[in-house]
């Protein structure tokens, strides 16, 4: 999602690549689980961090939050928009 988002691409450039030092928490057992990850990303124009929160239920992962923070400006770009049910 980050590598195709126009705002992220304007800020970091194309192509966007992920770094090796992913940090956070990942826990799952069978068909359930949760994840909270921080993934470094970079492009020709800058670097940032991709934040991902997700839950796994009945074997399917659902992103509860996903945002990119641009390191230089500290601007956050929301990649998941929810509407009230």
N, CA, C and O of each residue as an XYZ file, in Angstrom:
340
protein
N       0.823     -1.192      0.000
C       0.000      0.000      0.000
C       0.870      1.259      0.000
O       0.554      2.240     -0.673
N       1.958      1.222      0.755
C       2.830      2.398      0.825
C       3.498      2.670     -0.514
O       3.655      3.828     -0.902
N       3.892      1.623     -1.223
C       4.643      1.799     -2.462
C       3.783      2.284     -3.627
O       4.314      2.628     -4.683
N       2.458      2.314     -3.447
C       1.584      2.797     -4.511
C       0.802      4.054     -4.114
O       0.050      4.591     -4.928
N       0.967      4.524     -2.887
C       0.256      5.709     -2.421
C       0.904      6.965     -2.988
O       2.110      7.161     -2.841
N       0.111      7.818     -3.637
C       0.644      9.009     -4.305
C       1.340      9.975     -3.350
O       2.364     10.558     -3.706
N       0.808     10.153     -2.157
C       1.410     11.079     -1.197
C       2.762     10.544     -0.711
O       3.723     11.301     -0.577
N       2.825      9.250     -0.451
C       4.086      8.629     -0.040
C       5.107      8.736     -1.174
O       6.266      9.076     -0.939
N       4.676      8.447     -2.397
C       5.579      8.531     -3.548
C       6.080      9.956     -3.770
O       7.244     10.148     -4.121
N       5.218     10.963     -3.569
C       5.656     12.357     -3.690
C       6.718     12.693     -2.651
O       7.645     13.456     -2.925
N       6.579     12.121     -1.457
C       7.508     12.423     -0.366
C       8.824     11.647     -0.456
O       9.891     12.201     -0.191
N       8.749     10.367     -0.828
C       9.940      9.510     -0.806
C      10.492      9.187     -2.189
O      11.651      8.790     -2.309
N       9.691      9.349     -3.225
C      10.142      9.012     -4.570
C       9.860      7.560     -4.914
O       9.366      6.789     -4.091
N      10.187      7.208     -6.151
C       9.964      5.854     -6.653
C      11.278      5.278     -7.146
O      12.022      5.978     -7.832
N      11.592      4.035     -6.826
C      10.802      3.045     -6.107
C      10.994      3.164     -4.592
O      11.979      3.730     -4.120
N      10.044      2.625     -3.854
C      10.143      2.555     -2.399
C      10.570      1.145     -2.030
O      10.019      0.162     -2.525
N      11.556      1.065     -1.156
C      12.075     -0.227     -0.715
C      11.980     -0.315      0.803
O      12.083      0.696      1.497
N      11.783     -1.529      1.315
C      11.741     -1.727      2.760
C      13.131     -2.072      3.270
O      13.945     -2.667      2.565
N      13.381     -1.680      4.522
C      14.659     -1.982      5.163
C      14.635     -3.357      5.806
O      13.616     -4.047      5.803
N      15.776     -3.738      6.356
C      15.931     -5.067      6.954
C      15.549     -5.118      8.423
O      15.195     -6.189      8.917
N      15.608     -4.005      9.138
C      15.447     -4.022     10.591
C      14.010     -3.727     11.000
O      13.703     -2.652     11.515
N      13.144     -4.693     10.764
C      11.746     -4.582     11.149
C      11.658     -4.831     12.650
O      12.249     -5.778     13.169
N      10.910     -3.966     13.343
C      10.749     -4.166     14.780
C       9.269     -4.179     15.122
O       8.425     -3.772     14.323
N       8.974     -4.650     16.314
C       7.595     -4.684     16.767
C       7.237     -6.016     17.369
O       8.074     -6.693     17.966
N       5.985     -6.384     17.207
C       5.427     -7.562     17.855
C       4.574     -8.337     16.845
O       3.749     -7.758     16.138
N       4.786     -9.641     16.794
C       3.984    -10.518     15.939
C       3.656    -11.766     16.734
O       4.550    -12.452     17.228
N       2.379    -12.053     16.853
C       1.955    -13.225     17.620
C       0.761    -13.850     16.907
O      -0.221    -13.169     16.611
N       0.850    -15.135     16.638
C      -0.300    -15.812     16.051
C      -0.251    -17.281     16.392
O       0.812    -17.853     16.633
N      -1.422    -17.875     16.408
C      -1.566    -19.293     16.689
C      -2.748    -19.787     15.877
O      -3.892    -19.404     16.126
N      -2.466    -20.627     14.921
C      -3.539    -21.142     14.086
C      -4.205    -20.044     13.283
O      -3.569    -19.386     12.461
N      -5.487    -19.852     13.528
C      -6.285    -18.914     12.730
C      -6.467    -17.545     13.380
O      -7.272    -16.744     12.903
N      -5.729    -17.256     14.471
C      -5.877    -15.976     15.165
C      -4.513    -15.383     15.466
O      -3.520    -16.103     15.568
N      -4.472    -14.069     15.607
C      -3.209    -13.437     15.968
C      -3.292    -11.927     15.905
O      -4.346    -11.357     15.625
N      -2.162    -11.287     16.171
C      -2.074     -9.834     16.065
C      -0.638     -9.444     15.746
O       0.303    -10.191     16.010
N      -0.498     -8.264     15.176
C       0.812     -7.750     14.793
C       0.836     -6.243     14.993
O      -0.145     -5.546     14.734
N       1.970     -5.761     15.456
C       2.225     -4.327     15.559
C       3.676     -4.138     15.122
O       4.599     -4.464     15.869
N       3.876     -3.612     13.913
C       5.202     -3.584     13.301
C       5.619     -2.179     12.896
O       4.784     -1.342     12.554
N       6.928     -1.935     12.939
C       7.534     -0.715     12.417
C       8.549     -1.154     11.366
O       9.497     -1.878     11.673
N       8.346     -0.712     10.124
C       9.168     -1.166      9.009
C       9.832      0.053      8.369
O       9.139      0.940      7.869
N      11.168      0.109      8.380
C      11.832      1.233      7.714
C      11.651      1.136      6.200
O      11.771      0.059      5.614
N      11.359      2.285      5.577
C      11.239      2.317      4.121
C      12.039      3.502      3.593
O      12.299      4.468      4.311
N      12.422      3.405      2.320
C      13.188      4.497      1.711
C      12.913      4.575      0.234
O      12.548      3.597     -0.417
N      13.104      5.782     -0.272
C      13.012      6.044     -1.696
C      14.126      7.001     -2.069
O      14.883      7.418     -1.193
N      14.254      7.363     -3.328
C      15.337      8.241     -3.761
C      15.289      9.637     -3.140
O      16.305     10.332     -3.102
N      14.104     10.057     -2.648
C      13.967     11.402     -2.093
C      13.968     11.448     -0.567
O      13.987     12.536      0.008
N      13.947     10.294      0.102
C      13.923     10.329      1.557
C      13.644      8.983      2.186
O      13.538      7.962      1.507
N      13.526      9.009      3.517
C      13.277      7.785      4.284
C      12.082      7.999      5.204
O      11.699      9.132      5.495
N      11.504      6.895      5.655
C      10.366      6.960      6.551
C      10.186      5.641      7.268
O      11.002      4.726      7.152
N       9.094      5.565      8.012
C       8.744      4.350      8.743
C       7.297      3.998      8.442
O       6.408      4.846      8.511
N       7.077      2.736      8.108
C       5.740      2.214      7.895
C       5.289      1.556      9.196
O       5.938      0.630      9.683
N       4.189      2.028      9.755
C       3.605      1.459     10.966
C       2.401      0.632     10.573
O       1.541      1.092      9.821
N       2.338     -0.603     11.087
C       1.244     -1.511     10.745
C       0.708     -2.158     12.020
O       1.471     -2.725     12.803
N      -0.593     -2.073     12.221
C      -1.293     -2.835     13.262
C      -2.314     -3.698     12.542
O      -3.076     -3.207     11.709
N      -2.328     -4.986     12.864
C      -3.245     -5.910     12.200
C      -3.686     -6.997     13.167
O      -2.995     -7.315     14.135
N      -4.852     -7.556     12.879
C      -5.346     -8.697     13.638
C      -5.700     -9.814     12.660
O      -6.094     -9.572     11.520
N      -5.546    -11.028     13.141
C      -5.885    -12.200     12.334
C      -7.051    -12.918     13.015
O      -6.978    -13.267     14.193
N      -8.113    -13.130     12.262
C      -9.276    -13.830     12.777
C      -9.787    -14.752     11.682
O      -9.862    -14.360     10.518
N     -10.129    -15.943     12.044
C     -10.566    -17.005     11.126
C      -9.652    -17.124      9.915
O     -10.107    -17.365      8.797
N      -8.365    -16.952     10.155
C      -7.376    -17.134      9.110
C      -7.119    -15.939      8.214
O      -6.296    -16.028      7.302
N      -7.805    -14.808      8.446
C      -7.648    -13.624      7.595
C      -7.053    -12.468      8.392
O      -7.505    -12.173      9.498
N      -6.019    -11.805      7.818
C      -5.435    -10.626      8.434
C      -6.238     -9.393      8.030
O      -6.579     -9.215      6.861
N      -6.535     -8.546      9.014
C      -7.211     -7.274      8.789
C      -6.315     -6.170      9.328
O      -5.886     -6.221     10.481
N      -6.032     -5.170      8.496
C      -5.216     -4.035      8.934
C      -6.088     -3.075      9.719
O      -7.030     -2.498      9.174
N      -5.780     -2.898     11.002
C      -6.543     -1.971     11.827
C      -5.958     -0.566     11.749
O      -6.666      0.414     11.979
N      -4.684     -0.462     11.430
C      -4.027      0.834     11.226
C      -2.810      0.616     10.346
O      -2.112     -0.391     10.464
N      -2.565      1.578      9.458
C      -1.366      1.542      8.631
C      -1.057      2.982      8.231
O      -1.889      3.675      7.647
N       0.163      3.414      8.560
C       0.546      4.792      8.264
C       2.043      4.849      7.986
O       2.817      4.025      8.473
N       2.431      5.846      7.192
C       3.843      6.109      6.930
C       4.190      7.441      7.580
O       3.492      8.438      7.393
N       5.279      7.445      8.346
C       5.801      8.695      8.883
C       7.058      9.047      8.105
O       7.996      8.253      8.033
N       7.074     10.237      7.525
C       8.228     10.718      6.769
C       9.243     11.250      7.784
O       8.922     12.141      8.570
N      10.461     10.710      7.773
C      11.457     11.063      8.790
C      11.762     12.560      8.831
O      11.815     13.152      9.909
N      11.957     13.162      7.688
C      12.397     14.564      7.641
C      11.345     15.523      8.205
O      11.679     16.422      8.978
N      10.093     15.340      7.828
C       9.037     16.268      8.230
C       8.212     15.780      9.419
O       7.485     16.564     10.029
N       8.317     14.491      9.756
C       7.494     13.841     10.784
C       6.010     13.818     10.406
O       5.160     13.561     11.259
N       5.694     14.085      9.138
C       4.321     14.038      8.637
C       3.876     12.585      8.552
O       4.624     11.731      8.076
N       2.657     12.301      9.014
C       2.106     10.947      8.935
C       1.045     10.874      7.849
O       0.181     11.742      7.729
N       1.140      9.809      7.064
C       0.208      9.578      5.962
C      -0.579      8.319      6.284
O      -0.009      7.231      6.357
N      -1.889      8.459      6.477
C      -2.763      7.334      6.805
C      -3.017      6.522      5.541
O      -3.447      7.070      4.526
N      -2.760      5.239      5.596
C      -2.969      4.375      4.427
C      -4.244      3.543      4.531
O      -4.643      2.905      3.557
N      -4.888      3.541      5.698
C      -6.124      2.783      5.894
C      -7.162      3.745      6.427
O      -6.958      4.387      7.457
N      -8.277      3.842      5.722
C      -9.361      4.703      6.157
C     -10.561      3.833      6.501
O     -10.991      2.994      5.710
N     -11.087      4.052      7.693
C     -12.250      3.290      8.135
C     -13.470      4.188      8.181
O     -13.370      5.385      8.447
N     -14.626      3.592      7.918
C     -15.873      4.322      8.090
C     -16.671      3.612      9.185
O     -16.621      2.386      9.287
N     -17.405      4.369     10.005
C     -18.195      3.746     11.083
C     -19.224      2.768     10.517
O     -19.784      2.993      9.444
N     -19.460      1.702     11.238
C     -20.425      0.696     10.798
C     -21.737      0.894     11.514
O     -22.686      0.145     11.282
